[in-house]
């Protein structure tokens, strides 16, 4: 029986501006690097199976943002929960690790965080893996447009965001749009809900929800960066995403006509049930970066 090639995954913390940032790391340091940026309301945990699949051959790094997962969650008085601030701290995290050449895996919130970093440091980006991370108006559903219109001072805005922090919504993000919900382990959404329900975490998500409109305002800048720098790109998309529907995937081809596009019959958290299809695509893409 052949030996199983499973990676050793290290679970680490590093101090960045006084904030403890938790991250998972696996793989040879001299292998092609893949920075895994998670979405809402998750953490680096969402990449655990992908790290097991690829961490033996590639250098994978997956941090938790402040206020998410196992990273510190300072109060709003100590840390401004905006997407600019998440990008600032993630950028400093990368500098602290000396990670300045990598393929960016952007998923959901990982798009706004990652594209901010990419526009600041185009020389860092060796390639893009985009999975249900929207950068185009085409990719906003009606529900997403309503949420992105919420801003500080808008009547009922905080209550509307608080409403999407409920367990049924968290579960729906994982199972919604999947052809076979039995392929979606309950561990993901129950872990996310655990962290959402910790003291102070709802206020963090409300602050970020009220700041999401700043991402939509930056779409033209991100599109210009894509057109100008033309990074090699793999776009993998769950077509049944309730927030970021399929047109958002095809929109990338306007600015990256050479991108490799795969639209899968699943929902938002595509790795949950489509890992066997997605992992080989990423491996082949990273091999081309060697």
Backbone as CSV, one residue per row, in Angstrom:
resi,resn,N_x,N_y,N_z,CA_x,CA_y,CA_z,C_x,C_y,C_z
1,UNK,0.850,-1.190,0.000,0.000,0.000,0.000,0.883,1.237,0.000
2,UNK,0.697,2.169,-0.938,1.555,3.356,-0.986,1.345,4.245,0.228
3,UNK,2.426,4.925,0.628,2.341,5.834,1.766,1.447,7.024,1.420
4,UNK,0.663,7.455,2.396,-0.191,8.628,2.210,0.635,9.890,2.411
5,UNK,0.522,10.831,1.488,1.288,12.076,1.577,0.407,13.168,2.166
6,UNK,0.331,13.178,3.481,-0.452,14.206,4.170,0.488,15.221,4.809
7,UNK,0.176,16.506,4.690,1.093,17.520,5.211,0.965,17.691,6.718
8,UNK,2.024,18.170,7.324,1.958,18.674,8.688,1.449,20.116,8.614
9,UNK,0.371,20.401,9.322,-0.209,21.742,9.316,0.086,22.396,10.659
10,UNK,0.740,23.532,10.606,1.071,24.254,11.838,0.012,25.330,12.092
11,UNK,-0.336,25.499,13.371,-1.361,26.452,13.795,-0.654,27.484,14.665
12,UNK,-0.485,28.670,14.105,0.433,29.644,14.687,-0.266,30.950,15.022
13,UNK,0.405,31.750,15.829,-0.042,33.107,16.132,1.148,34.038,15.989
14,UNK,0.868,35.239,15.536,1.902,36.257,15.427,1.302,37.593,15.847
15,UNK,2.086,38.400,16.522,1.633,39.721,16.948,1.813,40.713,15.808
16,UNK,0.730,41.367,15.422,0.766,42.400,14.382,0.117,43.651,14.959
17,UNK,0.925,44.651,15.235,0.414,45.898,15.829,-0.362,45.636,17.119
18,UNK,0.127,44.696,17.919,-0.515,44.408,19.195,-1.715,43.501,19.103
19,UNK,-2.040,42.997,17.917,-3.177,42.094,17.725,-2.640,40.707,17.407
20,UNK,-3.103,39.721,18.137,-2.697,38.349,17.879,-3.438,37.802,16.674
21,UNK,-2.692,37.468,15.618,-3.280,36.930,14.394,-2.981,35.435,14.332
22,UNK,-4.045,34.651,14.285,-3.924,33.207,14.148,-3.824,32.854,12.664
23,UNK,-2.973,31.865,12.341,-2.907,31.419,10.952,-2.482,29.967,10.873
24,UNK,-2.890,29.340,9.777,-2.508,27.962,9.468,-1.452,28.004,8.366
25,UNK,-0.470,27.137,8.468,0.606,27.124,7.482,1.044,25.691,7.230
26,UNK,1.269,25.381,5.970,1.731,24.045,5.597,2.561,24.139,4.336
27,UNK,3.377,23.110,4.116,4.104,22.994,2.868,5.504,23.546,2.897
28,UNK,6.312,23.160,1.888,7.699,23.624,1.806,7.772,25.134,1.578
29,UNK,8.667,25.783,2.294,8.790,27.238,2.181,9.237,27.674,0.797
30,UNK,9.932,26.790,0.054,10.426,27.174,-1.269,9.487,26.744,-2.390
31,UNK,8.311,26.220,-2.046,7.323,25.825,-3.053,6.471,27.027,-3.437
32,UNK,5.740,26.964,-4.557,4.820,28.058,-4.897,3.876,28.337,-3.737
33,UNK,3.717,29.613,-3.421,2.939,30.011,-2.247,1.513,30.376,-2.644
34,UNK,0.577,30.001,-1.781,-0.832,30.313,-1.963,-1.345,30.944,-0.678
35,UNK,-1.745,32.215,-0.775,-2.324,32.929,0.361,-3.833,32.749,0.310
36,UNK,-4.397,32.168,1.359,-5.818,31.832,1.413,-6.548,32.852,2.290
37,UNK,-7.378,33.683,1.666,-8.111,34.714,2.394,-9.583,34.326,2.479
38,UNK,-10.055,34.163,3.693,-11.379,33.601,3.941,-12.489,34.651,3.803
39,UNK,-13.719,34.150,3.919,-14.880,35.003,3.752,-15.679,35.183,5.021
40,UNK,-16.884,35.705,4.853,-17.847,35.911,5.929,-18.785,34.716,5.987
41,UNK,-19.109,34.247,7.169,-18.617,34.671,8.496,-17.591,33.677,9.009
42,UNK,-16.689,33.262,8.145,-15.850,32.105,8.409,-14.482,32.503,8.963
43,UNK,-13.517,31.646,8.699,-12.149,31.816,9.181,-11.274,30.903,8.333
44,UNK,-10.017,30.800,8.687,-9.121,29.904,7.964,-9.568,28.451,8.046
45,UNK,-10.471,28.122,8.981,-10.985,26.768,9.086,-11.603,26.298,7.776
46,UNK,-12.177,27.226,6.996,-12.845,26.820,5.768,-11.875,26.217,4.759
47,UNK,-10.570,26.446,4.956,-9.561,25.927,4.032,-8.881,24.658,4.550
48,UNK,-9.350,24.105,5.673,-8.628,22.993,6.297,-8.476,21.804,5.346
49,UNK,-9.531,21.424,4.646,-9.432,20.277,3.742,-8.584,20.605,2.515
50,UNK,-8.660,21.831,2.028,-7.816,22.226,0.908,-6.344,22.192,1.309
51,UNK,-6.045,22.613,2.521,-4.662,22.568,3.012,-4.188,21.121,3.098
52,UNK,-5.050,20.229,3.564,-4.674,18.812,3.592,-4.405,18.294,2.182
53,UNK,-5.195,18.769,1.214,-5.057,18.271,-0.152,-3.803,18.802,-0.839
54,UNK,-3.431,20.037,-0.573,-2.358,20.692,-1.339,-1.113,21.006,-0.516
55,UNK,-1.217,20.902,0.807,-0.132,21.376,1.662,1.139,20.559,1.600
56,UNK,1.108,19.397,0.972,2.338,18.631,0.838,3.236,19.112,-0.273
57,UNK,2.650,19.803,-1.257,3.403,20.205,-2.441,3.552,21.713,-2.612
58,UNK,2.749,22.483,-1.881,2.761,23.937,-2.039,2.798,24.591,-0.665
59,UNK,3.234,25.837,-0.638,3.319,26.578,0.622,2.013,27.337,0.821
60,UNK,1.187,26.893,1.755,-0.125,27.477,1.994,-0.128,28.252,3.308
61,UNK,-0.672,29.462,3.261,-0.786,30.312,4.446,-2.211,30.846,4.506
62,UNK,-2.875,30.656,5.654,-4.279,31.042,5.791,-4.486,31.749,7.131
63,UNK,-4.565,33.080,7.137,-4.789,33.809,8.391,-6.276,33.994,8.697
64,UNK,-6.572,34.226,9.970,-7.883,34.719,10.400,-7.784,36.233,10.553
65,UNK,-8.742,36.970,10.004,-8.757,38.413,10.204,-9.038,38.734,11.678
66,UNK,-8.665,39.918,12.134,-9.074,40.324,13.487,-10.599,40.273,13.617
67,UNK,-11.067,39.721,14.731,-12.505,39.610,14.938,-13.117,38.375,14.336
68,UNK,-12.303,37.511,13.733,-12.768,36.274,13.116,-11.978,35.101,13.694
69,UNK,-12.640,33.949,13.758,-11.945,32.726,14.123,-11.157,32.861,15.409
70,UNK,-9.888,32.427,15.354,-9.050,32.377,16.547,-8.146,33.600,16.700
71,UNK,-8.237,34.574,15.807,-7.478,35.811,15.991,-8.122,36.651,17.086
72,UNK,-7.335,37.589,17.609,-7.876,38.507,18.615,-9.043,39.295,18.038
73,UNK,-9.950,39.690,18.919,-11.109,40.490,18.516,-11.190,41.724,19.403
74,UNK,-10.267,42.674,19.184,-10.313,43.882,20.018,-11.623,44.635,19.817
75,UNK,-11.970,45.432,20.807,-13.201,46.215,20.706,-13.072,47.261,19.610
76,UNK,-14.197,47.809,19.205,-14.202,48.836,18.162,-13.459,50.086,18.601
77,UNK,-13.323,50.277,19.904,-12.544,51.423,20.401,-11.052,51.226,20.144
78,UNK,-10.626,49.968,20.096,-9.203,49.673,19.913,-8.834,49.363,18.470
79,UNK,-9.821,48.990,17.653,-9.551,48.644,16.254,-10.760,49.035,15.421
80,UNK,-10.515,49.765,14.346,-11.602,50.200,13.468,-11.914,49.084,12.481
81,UNK,-13.093,48.490,12.605,-13.447,47.365,11.737,-13.999,47.884,10.410
82,UNK,-13.051,48.164,9.524,-13.359,48.523,8.149,-12.553,47.591,7.248
83,UNK,-12.916,47.556,5.972,-12.157,46.715,5.051,-10.768,47.289,4.788
84,UNK,-10.640,48.602,4.843,-9.307,49.199,4.757,-8.431,48.702,5.903
85,UNK,-8.998,48.666,7.103,-8.228,48.246,8.272,-7.873,46.761,8.200
86,UNK,-8.809,45.917,7.732,-8.488,44.494,7.576,-7.348,44.309,6.570
87,UNK,-7.394,45.067,5.473,-6.328,44.974,4.475,-5.006,45.484,5.036
88,UNK,-5.049,46.580,5.790,-3.823,47.124,6.390,-3.166,46.076,7.275
89,UNK,-3.956,45.437,8.133,-3.376,44.485,9.073,-2.906,43.223,8.360
90,UNK,-3.647,42.787,7.351,-3.211,41.607,6.591,-1.922,41.911,5.836
91,UNK,-1.797,43.108,5.302,-0.557,43.513,4.636,0.616,43.461,5.611
92,UNK,0.422,43.979,6.821,1.486,43.944,7.830,1.793,42.507,8.257
93,UNK,0.778,41.674,8.297,0.975,40.249,8.588,1.893,39.621,7.546
94,UNK,1.666,39.922,6.274,2.492,39.358,5.205,3.926,39.870,5.295
95,UNK,4.079,41.138,5.626,5.428,41.700,5.787,6.142,40.997,6.946
96,UNK,5.415,40.775,8.040,6.018,40.112,9.202,6.468,38.695,8.866
97,UNK,5.724,38.010,7.990,6.087,36.654,7.585,7.132,36.643,6.475
98,UNK,7.381,37.798,5.859,8.283,37.843,4.722,7.685,37.199,3.484
99,UNK,6.373,37.162,3.398,5.683,36.546,2.265,5.355,37.648,1.254
100,UNK,6.187,37.763,0.229,6.032,38.865,-0.720,5.961,38.387,-2.171
101,UNK,5.649,37.107,-2.350,5.436,36.570,-3.693,4.525,35.364,-3.549
102,UNK,3.299,35.472,-4.070,2.329,34.417,-3.827,1.179,34.519,-4.826
103,UNK,0.457,33.418,-4.942,-0.832,33.421,-5.621,-1.890,33.724,-4.575
104,UNK,-2.772,34.624,-4.904,-3.818,35.054,-3.987,-5.094,34.253,-4.246
105,UNK,-5.573,33.543,-3.227,-6.879,32.904,-3.279,-7.854,33.852,-2.586
106,UNK,-8.748,34.439,-3.365,-9.710,35.399,-2.838,-11.097,34.786,-2.846
107,UNK,-11.705,34.725,-1.670,-13.065,34.230,-1.533,-13.870,35.228,-0.715
108,UNK,-15.025,35.675,-1.240,-15.943,36.523,-0.491,-15.196,37.730,0.097
109,UNK,-15.131,37.890,1.426,-14.401,39.011,2.031,-12.939,39.024,1.601
110,UNK,-12.412,37.868,1.217,-11.024,37.819,0.758,-10.797,38.620,-0.500
111,UNK,-11.861,38.891,-1.272,-11.735,39.761,-2.435,-11.421,41.195,-2.040
112,UNK,-12.286,41.837,-1.241,-11.997,43.202,-0.802,-10.671,43.356,-0.067
113,UNK,-10.324,42.376,0.768,-9.038,42.452,1.469,-7.895,42.236,0.487
114,UNK,-7.999,41.193,-0.324,-6.905,40.838,-1.227,-6.688,41.840,-2.339
115,UNK,-7.772,42.364,-2.915,-7.604,43.319,-4.008,-7.028,44.644,-3.516
116,UNK,-7.341,45.023,-2.298,-6.691,46.216,-1.737,-5.181,46.006,-1.653
117,UNK,-4.778,44.833,-1.174,-3.346,44.540,-1.068,-2.717,44.459,-2.454
118,UNK,-3.417,43.852,-3.402,-2.874,43.696,-4.755,-2.651,45.031,-5.436
119,UNK,-3.572,45.968,-5.250,-3.395,47.278,-5.885,-2.250,48.059,-5.245
120,UNK,-1.956,47.780,-3.985,-0.832,48.439,-3.322,0.501,47.785,-3.696
121,UNK,0.463,46.464,-3.885,1.699,45.707,-4.122,1.510,44.754,-5.293
122,UNK,1.384,45.258,-6.496,1.204,44.348,-7.639,2.368,43.377,-7.808
123,UNK,3.547,43.771,-7.324,4.715,42.900,-7.468,4.619,41.663,-6.577
124,UNK,3.735,41.675,-5.605,3.561,40.517,-4.732,2.741,39.409,-5.394
125,UNK,1.931,39.761,-6.361,0.907,38.848,-6.864,1.435,38.054,-8.053
126,UNK,1.610,36.768,-7.846,2.084,35.871,-8.896,0.919,35.308,-9.708
127,UNK,-0.240,35.250,-9.111,-1.424,34.753,-9.789,-2.639,34.951,-8.899
128,UNK,-3.816,34.733,-9.469,-5.076,34.887,-8.751,-5.900,33.610,-8.867
129,UNK,-6.431,33.159,-7.738,-7.502,32.174,-7.734,-8.707,32.884,-7.128
130,UNK,-9.736,33.083,-7.930,-10.920,33.818,-7.496,-12.064,32.831,-7.357
131,UNK,-12.588,32.721,-6.139,-13.714,31.817,-5.899,-14.844,32.583,-5.227
132,UNK,-15.871,32.936,-6.008,-17.019,33.677,-5.481,-16.572,34.896,-4.682
133,UNK,-15.625,35.622,-5.256,-15.186,36.916,-4.723,-15.516,37.954,-5.786
134,UNK,-16.488,38.778,-5.532,-17.033,39.640,-6.569,-16.267,40.949,-6.703
135,UNK,-16.123,41.404,-7.960,-15.480,42.696,-8.227,-16.220,43.458,-9.319
136,UNK,-17.468,43.072,-9.583,-18.235,43.671,-10.679,-19.691,43.838,-10.251
137,UNK,-20.313,44.895,-10.734,-21.728,45.096,-10.454,-22.557,43.937,-11.014
138,UNK,-22.069,43.316,-12.094,-22.775,42.174,-12.681,-22.991,41.063,-11.665
139,UNK,-22.083,40.948,-10.718,-22.088,39.836,-9.789,-22.802,40.106,-8.481
140,UNK,-23.614,41.154,-8.419,-24.385,41.449,-7.220,-25.837,41.056,-7.450
141,UNK,-26.338,40.134,-6.641,-27.756,39.783,-6.701,-28.579,40.932,-6.106
142,UNK,-29.892,40.835,-6.236,-30.755,41.858,-5.629,-30.546,41.901,-4.129
143,UNK,-30.409,40.724,-3.504,-30.181,40.684,-2.059,-28.864,41.355,-1.695
144,UNK,-27.828,41.117,-2.511,-26.525,41.738,-2.250,-26.595,43.250,-2.438
145,UNK,-27.315,43.713,-3.439,-27.450,45.150,-3.664,-28.128,45.830,-2.481
146,UNK,-29.124,45.146,-1.909,-29.781,45.719,-0.732,-28.814,45.815,0.438
147,UNK,-28.004,44.783,0.632,-27.058,44.794,1.745,-25.953,45.808,1.534
148,UNK,-25.465,45.931,0.298,-24.364,46.871,0.050,-24.834,48.321,0.098
149,UNK,-26.135,48.542,0.090,-26.659,49.904,0.217,-26.738,50.359,1.667
150,UNK,-26.516,49.439,2.600,-26.590,49.781,4.019,-25.336,50.536,4.435
151,UNK,-25.559,51.693,5.038,-24.462,52.549,5.468,-24.786,53.108,6.845
152,UNK,-23.783,53.631,7.540,-24.075,54.274,8.819,-25.108,55.391,8.639
153,UNK,-26.082,55.410,9.521,-27.115,56.437,9.453,-28.349,56.045,8.678
154,UNK,-28.272,54.958,7.906,-29.452,54.492,7.170,-30.404,53.827,8.164
155,UNK,-31.669,54.291,8.231,-32.607,53.697,9.198,-32.742,52.191,9.006
156,UNK,-32.627,51.466,10.095,-32.788,50.019,10.069,-31.588,49.247,9.574
157,UNK,-30.489,49.934,9.244,-29.336,49.251,8.656,-28.721,48.245,9.633
158,UNK,-28.512,48.656,10.876,-27.887,47.744,11.835,-28.750,46.514,12.075
159,UNK,-30.056,46.710,12.170,-30.940,45.566,12.392,-30.920,44.619,11.193
160,UNK,-30.834,45.176,9.989,-30.798,44.336,8.790,-29.549,43.464,8.781
161,UNK,-28.411,44.021,9.173,-27.178,43.239,9.210,-27.221,42.228,10.345
162,UNK,-27.764,42.638,11.488,-27.865,41.694,12.606,-28.714,40.479,12.213
163,UNK,-29.677,40.706,11.323,-30.540,39.614,10.900,-29.830,38.529,10.126
164,UNK,-28.707,38.851,9.472,-27.994,37.824,8.706,-26.952,37.089,9.553
165,UNK,-26.911,37.377,10.842,-25.980,36.692,11.736,-26.637,35.513,12.446
166,UNK,-27.863,35.193,12.067,-28.627,34.124,12.707,-28.185,32.753,12.202
167,UNK,-28.367,31.704,13.017,-27.914,30.365,12.626,-28.496,29.856,11.315
168,UNK,-29.771,30.147,11.039,-30.350,29.629,9.808,-29.732,30.277,8.580
169,UNK,-29.322,31.538,8.708,-28.667,32.216,7.590,-27.255,31.669,7.396
170,UNK,-26.532,31.471,8.499,-25.184,30.912,8.405,-25.226,29.530,7.751
171,UNK,-26.145,28.701,8.198,-26.276,27.372,7.603,-26.662,27.474,6.130
172,UNK,-27.561,28.392,5.813,-28.002,28.549,4.436,-26.883,28.947,3.492
173,UNK,-25.902,29.715,3.998,-24.774,30.099,3.145,-23.959,28.871,2.732
174,UNK,-23.896,27.880,3.605,-23.138,26.666,3.308,-23.929,25.695,2.437
175,UNK,-25.186,25.481,2.772,-25.964,24.454,2.087,-26.732,24.985,0.886
176,UNK,-27.013,26.286,0.877,-27.790,26.855,-0.210,-27.089,26.721,-1.551
177,UNK,-27.822,26.239,-2.543,-27.265,26.116,-3.885,-26.522,24.837,-4.155
178,UNK,-26.350,24.000,-3.133,-25.640,22.735,-3.352,-26.608,21.692,-3.909
179,UNK,-26.092,20.822,-4.766,-26.924,19.759,-5.323,-27.174,18.658,-4.293
180,UNK,-26.235,18.481,-3.377,-26.346,17.417,-2.380,-25.860,17.945,-1.033
181,UNK,-26.772,18.439,-0.186,-26.354,18.989,1.115,-25.630,17.993,2.007
182,UNK,-25.781,16.690,1.739,-25.072,15.701,2.551,-23.560,15.782,2.378
183,UNK,-23.116,16.445,1.312,-21.684,16.632,1.103,-21.125,17.807,1.896
184,UNK,-21.998,18.574,2.538,-21.572,19.739,3.314,-21.551,19.362,4.789
185,UNK,-20.349,19.289,5.361,-20.227,18.942,6.774,-20.827,20.050,7.638
186,UNK,-21.547,19.697,8.695,-22.119,20.733,9.565,-21.082,21.478,10.387
187,UNK,-19.852,20.970,10.428,-18.818,21.591,11.260,-18.544,23.036,10.855
188,UNK,-18.642,23.332,9.546,-18.322,24.667,9.077,-19.259,25.717,9.607
189,UNK,-20.551,25.519,9.367,-21.474,26.564,9.787,-21.663,26.601,11.300
190,UNK,-21.525,25.455,11.981,-21.640,25.494,13.437,-20.428,26.187,14.066
191,UNK,-19.237,25.986,13.499,-18.056,26.692,14.000,-18.187,28.191,13.763
192,UNK,-18.638,28.564,12.567,-18.822,29.988,12.280,-19.817,30.605,13.256
193,UNK,-20.909,29.892,13.517,-21.927,30.450,14.417,-21.400,30.570,15.834
194,UNK,-20.566,29.624,16.233,-19.952,29.723,17.566,-19.217,31.047,17.717
195,UNK,-18.395,31.391,16.715,-17.633,32.632,16.821,-18.535,33.853,16.687
196,UNK,-19.551,33.781,15.822,-20.480,34.899,15.688,-21.182,35.208,17.004
197,UNK,-21.437,34.175,17.787,-22.196,34.342,19.022,-21.339,34.747,20.214
198,UNK,-20.028,34.825,20.048,-19.171,35.271,21.152,-19.439,36.742,21.453
199,UNK,-19.228,37.166,22.698,-19.483,38.561,23.056,-18.703,39.537,22.162
200,UNK,-19.397,40.520,21.646,-18.771,41.566,20.843,-18.625,41.241,19.375
201,UNK,-18.775,39.972,18.979,-18.538,39.618,17.575,-19.642,40.158,16.650
202,UNK,-20.878,40.203,17.121,-21.950,40.745,16.284,-21.677,42.205,15.947
203,UNK,-21.195,42.972,16.908,-20.890,44.385,16.650,-19.796,44.529,15.597
204,UNK,-18.843,43.614,15.599,-17.775,43.636,14.598,-18.361,43.422,13.202
205,UNK,-19.239,42.429,13.081,-19.816,42.145,11.767,-20.747,43.264,11.305
206,UNK,-21.435,43.896,12.231,-22.278,45.033,11.860,-21.419,46.173,11.339
207,UNK,-20.295,46.440,11.997,-19.400,47.512,11.529,-18.899,47.221,10.127
208,UNK,-18.522,45.975,9.872,-18.032,45.620,8.538,-19.166,45.663,7.515
209,UNK,-20.354,45.229,7.914,-21.484,45.303,7.002,-21.800,46.727,6.590
210,UNK,-21.708,47.650,7.518,-21.970,49.054,7.215,-20.853,49.679,6.386
211,UNK,-19.713,48.993,6.304,-18.586,49.483,5.511,-18.505,48.820,4.147
212,UNK,-19.360,47.833,3.879,-19.210,47.054,2.642,-19.372,47.908,1.389
213,UNK,-20.131,48.977,1.481,-20.325,49.839,0.301,-19.009,50.399,-0.216
214,UNK,-17.994,50.488,0.642,-16.700,50.992,0.178,-16.057,50.034,-0.819
215,UNK,-16.383,48.754,-0.724,-15.851,47.781,-1.681,-16.443,48.001,-3.063
216,UNK,-17.738,48.204,-3.125,-18.398,48.437,-4.412,-17.832,49.695,-5.069
217,UNK,-17.552,50.698,-4.264,-16.983,51.934,-4.806,-15.605,51.711,-5.413
218,UNK,-14.892,50.683,-4.944,-13.543,50.397,-5.448,-13.533,49.436,-6.631
219,UNK,-14.674,48.906,-7.038,-14.694,47.982,-8.167,-13.960,48.537,-9.385
220,UNK,-14.185,49.789,-9.787,-13.460,50.297,-10.971,-11.945,50.272,-10.788
221,UNK,-11.465,50.558,-9.585,-10.018,50.526,-9.336,-9.479,49.109,-9.465
222,UNK,-10.200,48.152,-8.926,-9.740,46.761,-9.003,-9.761,46.278,-10.455
223,UNK,-10.779,46.664,-11.183,-10.856,46.271,-12.589,-9.714,46.889,-13.393
224,UNK,-9.367,48.123,-13.078,-8.240,48.760,-13.749,-6.940,48.035,-13.427
225,UNK,-6.789,47.611,-12.168,-5.596,46.847,-11.793,-5.524,45.546,-12.589
226,UNK,-6.648,44.853,-12.719,-6.678,43.608,-13.482,-6.286,43.857,-14.940
227,UNK,-6.847,44.889,-15.541,-6.547,45.201,-16.949,-5.091,45.577,-17.138
228,UNK,-4.544,46.312,-16.189,-3.181,46.820,-16.315,-2.148,45.720,-16.101
229,UNK,-2.363,44.895,-15.076,-1.327,43.929,-14.685,-1.567,42.524,-15.238
230,UNK,-2.786,42.239,-15.648,-3.111,40.960,-16.282,-2.496,39.759,-15.546
231,UNK,-2.754,39.600,-14.257,-2.194,38.433,-13.555,-2.796,37.141,-14.105
232,UNK,-2.031,36.069,-14.174,-2.635,34.780,-14.497,-3.753,34.487,-13.497
233,UNK,-4.875,33.978,-13.982,-6.032,33.844,-13.090,-6.803,32.563,-13.360
234,UNK,-7.236,31.963,-12.266,-8.157,30.836,-12.275,-9.414,31.303,-11.551
235,UNK,-10.537,31.331,-12.249,-11.807,31.741,-11.661,-12.674,30.503,-11.500
236,UNK,-13.000,30.178,-10.242,-13.835,29.024,-9.923,-15.054,29.549,-9.171
237,UNK,-16.246,29.208,-9.637,-17.443,29.893,-9.119,-18.582,28.907,-8.891
238,UNK,-19.224,29.013,-7.738,-20.475,28.310,-7.503,-21.612,29.113,-8.107
239,UNK,-22.249,28.576,-9.125,-23.219,29.355,-9.897,-24.494,29.677,-9.124
240,UNK,-24.765,28.934,-8.039,-26.012,29.119,-7.312,-25.841,29.980,-6.064
241,UNK,-24.793,30.787,-6.040,-24.531,31.701,-4.937,-25.674,32.711,-4.843
242,UNK,-26.286,32.819,-3.659,-27.430,33.718,-3.490,-27.020,35.181,-3.500
243,UNK,-25.763,35.468,-3.185,-25.299,36.849,-3.140,-24.500,37.234,-4.383
244,UNK,-23.610,36.344,-4.815,-22.735,36.629,-5.952,-23.035,35.628,-7.075
245,UNK,-24.028,35.899,-7.907,-24.437,34.947,-8.937,-23.415,34.828,-10.066
246,UNK,-23.686,33.895,-10.966,-22.754,33.507,-12.016,-22.245,34.656,-12.893
247,UNK,-23.042,35.677,-13.229,-22.495,36.749,-14.077,-21.237,37.403,-13.517
248,UNK,-21.070,37.378,-12.195,-19.863,37.946,-11.606,-18.614,37.192,-11.991
249,UNK,-18.748,35.899,-12.255,-17.604,35.099,-12.698,-17.219,35.461,-14.121
250,UNK,-18.203,35.508,-15.020,-17.924,35.806,-16.425,-17.394,37.219,-16.604
251,UNK,-17.759,38.131,-15.693,-17.318,39.518,-15.822,-15.799,39.636,-15.768
252,UNK,-15.129,38.726,-15.058,-13.664,38.785,-14.976,-13.015,38.654,-16.353
253,UNK,-13.688,37.969,-17.262,-13.093,37.761,-18.581,-13.023,39.054,-19.391
254,UNK,-13.775,40.060,-19.009,-13.663,41.352,-19.700,-12.282,41.955,-19.495
255,UNK,-11.758,41.803,-18.290,-10.459,42.391,-17.965,-9.325,41.380,-17.998
256,UNK,-9.671,40.083,-17.876,-8.677,39.012,-17.928,-9.135,37.984,-18.958
257,UNK,-9.041,38.319,-20.241,-9.582,37.412,-21.265,-8.897,36.060,-21.316
258,UNK,-7.687,35.944,-20.767,-6.979,34.671,-20.771,-7.220,33.853,-19.504
259,UNK,-8.087,34.340,-18.619,-8.341,33.621,-17.371,-8.997,32.275,-17.651
260,UNK,-8.694,31.318,-16.794,-9.323,29.998,-16.855,-10.581,30.051,-15.988
261,UNK,-11.732,29.749,-16.563,-13.002,29.881,-15.858,-13.694,28.527,-15.728
262,UNK,-14.128,28.213,-14.498,-14.885,26.995,-14.231,-16.087,27.371,-13.363
263,UNK,-17.282,27.177,-13.874,-18.504,27.427,-13.126,-19.082,26.082,-12.707
264,UNK,-19.300,25.928,-11.400,-19.703,24.647,-10.833,-21.125,24.716,-10.280
265,UNK,-21.776,23.567,-10.263,-23.154,23.494,-9.797,-23.183,23.391,-8.276
266,UNK,-22.915,24.513,-7.637,-22.922,24.573,-6.174,-23.195,26.012,-5.761
267,UNK,-23.036,26.283,-4.461,-23.345,27.596,-3.938,-22.119,28.383,-3.540
268,UNK,-22.272,29.174,-2.472,-21.258,30.149,-2.061,-19.972,29.476,-1.584
269,UNK,-20.091,28.549,-0.641,-18.916,27.864,-0.079,-18.594,26.646,-0.938
270,UNK,-18.099,26.900,-2.133,-17.923,25.836,-3.131,-16.951,24.749,-2.688
271,UNK,-15.972,25.085,-1.850,-15.012,24.079,-1.413,-15.664,22.986,-0.576
272,UNK,-16.810,23.294,0.031,-17.430,22.323,0.927,-17.820,21.044,0.201
273,UNK,-18.364,21.175,-1.006,-18.817,19.981,-1.723,-18.089,19.743,-3.039
274,UNK,-17.286,20.708,-3.478,-16.606,20.561,-4.765,-15.087,20.533,-4.646
275,UNK,-14.581,20.237,-3.449,-13.131,20.158,-3.279,-12.480,19.173,-4.245
276,UNK,-13.056,17.983,-4.502,-12.409,17.053,-5.431,-12.240,17.618,-6.835
277,UNK,-13.103,18.548,-7.240,-12.954,19.184,-8.545,-12.026,20.394,-8.490
278,UNK,-12.109,21.156,-7.394,-11.381,22.425,-7.321,-9.902,22.220,-7.005
279,UNK,-9.575,21.318,-6.085,-8.176,21.144,-5.679,-7.259,20.809,-6.858
280,UNK,-7.619,19.881,-7.754,-6.735,19.629,-8.898,-6.572,20.821,-9.826
281,UNK,-7.617,21.635,-9.961,-7.512,22.846,-10.781,-6.484,23.801,-10.187
282,UNK,-6.526,23.959,-8.870,-5.573,24.859,-8.201,-4.164,24.292,-8.310
283,UNK,-4.014,22.987,-8.130,-2.692,22.365,-8.215,-2.073,22.593,-9.591
284,UNK,-2.867,22.384,-10.639,-2.350,22.595,-11.989,-1.985,24.056,-12.214
285,UNK,-2.791,24.951,-11.673,-2.524,26.378,-11.813,-1.228,26.767,-11.100
286,UNK,-1.030,26.230,-9.906,0.208,26.539,-9.155,1.420,25.907,-9.823
287,UNK,1.272,24.722,-10.378,2.393,24.085,-11.071,2.882,24.945,-12.227
288,UNK,1.966,25.633,-12.869,2.353,26.526,-13.966,3.123,27.739,-13.478
289,UNK,3.085,28.004,-12.187,3.825,29.144,-11.618,5.232,28.752,-11.186
290,UNK,5.590,27.465,-11.254,6.919,27.024,-10.793,8.019,27.574,-11.710
